[in-house]
Every structure is written in structure tokens, then in C-alpha cells.
Amino acid sequence: MTKQDCVIAPPPTTLTTPEAAAYLNLQPTTLEQWRWNGKGPEFIKLGRCVRYRKTGLDAFMNARAFTSTTEAQAA
């Protein structure tokens, strides 16, 4: 075994719909519906493949962080 064989690949920066759903603790169908309605996180379309950037998923969650239910309802 050479040193090159032991190199660990970095984690992917993009996720499939099931991977992104797991990351957000949602069902994949929820992301699909949000994508259809234009309400979900930013996604990348590569032919028929859909990918999500982890940074985009984090930004989506951060934009929906509130300190009170009143604040959340106003948004």
C-alpha cells in the first residue's frame, strides 16, 4: 500500500436530495415540494440531477432562525 492509497477524499460539497433532506432532518419529498413551489433552499440543476450546497443549506437554516414565535410569525 502506498501513501497515495491512504489519502482520504474530502467530503462532498454538494448533496443529493436524500442527503440534503437528512442534513436538514426532513423527508426528501419535502425538499422536492419546496423546490417545485420555489420555497426551499437554493439548489443546482445538472441535467436531470439536483444538488444542494451545504453552505446553501446552512444559509437557508440561518435565515429561518428566530428568538420568539412572534418574530417567526411576522416573517
Number of C-alpha atoms within 10 A of each C-alpha: 5 6 6 7 7 8 8 7 6 6 7 8 10 18 20 16 20 16 16 21 19 13 13 15 9 13 14 17 12 13 19 16 12 13 15 10 9 10 10 15 17 15 17 13 9 8 6 5 9 15 18 20 18 15 12 14 21 13 13 15 12 10 9 9 10 12 7 8 9 9 10 11 8 6 8
